[in-house]
Amino acid sequence: MSEKIAPQDTCVLVTGGAGFIGSHTVVELLTRGYQVVIVDDLSNASAKVMDRIKTIVGEPAAANLTFYEADVNDRAALAKIFDEHRPSRVIHFAGYKAVGESVSKPIEYYANNIGNTLTLVDVMREHGCKSIIFSSSATVYGDPDSLPLTEESPKKPATNPYGWTKWMIEQILTDLHTADPEWNVVLLRYFNPIGAHPSGLMGEDPKGIPNNLVPYVAQTAIGKRDAVHVFGDDYDTPDGTGVRDYIHVCDLASGHAAALAWMNGRTGVEVFNLGTGTGTSVLEIIKAFSKACGHEIPYVVDPRRPGDVTANYADCSKARDLMGWEAKFNIEDMCRDSWNWQSHNPDGYEG
Ligand code: UD1
């Protein structure tokens, strides 16, 4: 057993805490009374999110947030932050995440994602901090043999370097626990996070042309893009388009808080799917978003995107049974909140 600590006495270091999922998770943690230290190099995030987080949580929780602009690969900077704050838990979000880019930049992806994880866990070990929650992905399941996906479903070879980094980091953290059973590792496999904070103050802010469906739909809805490109309508699904398990980013955030509470006082390695258990097609997303924004969203059908699977959705009963966590928001809520964010912040945080 590791030491059990109350939230107000727990300092959680959050790498990548200025990013999309990270920032929503930080709000959830501050609201629950944790002390939070964000380490983010802002390579794919904005410092402006700090003020938004503080506005949402208000005082006194806002005073429990500290932000360092630093790269997790910068060992000296990270060690200094650990010396200063002595965090007892780490949530590790920081990493590159564009699938297509990872194919053309494998060295950068492996060096950054795996390199920063190795630096992080080494610094953690040196400071006696052995509890980590890692942002993994349903991508580790590859093309599934059967649905829904449970945590027991086999991991499949990844189809791109981004996916391999998630796959390998899961293995690295598992090996760490084998070598030293005092480690406490939670691997959270996210399905497709979308939505935004209901306040409209925080949301996804992709740089350049969005790779993922919902940010692209949102930018089309606001008129920045001409039409959504539907990647294939000849899949073996009810309407022929790809099916995914979309989850509201606030549900994902509460999943991290649930994991933090659950891992308190434990050791071991545990994997949890974080999804809703419901599959939604590309056309259903376009329809739901059209309803949220109040006008039709144009789309064209393109060929399938290489590497895409037909369908995936999660069985989330393990997270419910062990951590007492369940997703609360449906697709309508997710599209409403994405639209609220997009329409109030057409140019993201820098607008
Ligand atoms: C992708 C990654 C996954 C990663 C996740 C992060 C791949 C193969 N997988 O998931 O590893 O963890 O993002 O959020 O890239 N679609 C369109 N038009 C678009 C964009 C997407 O039709 O412009 C379709 C896709 O074919 C798919 C669905 O929308 O059926 C969702 O795509 P996307 O949002 O990119 O997520 P995933 O591919 O599921």
Residues whose N, C-alpha, C, O or C-beta is under 5 A from the ligand:
A	BS01	UD1	V99 S137 T139 N211 N212 L213 V214 Y216 H229 V230 F231 G242 V243 R244 V282 G307 D308
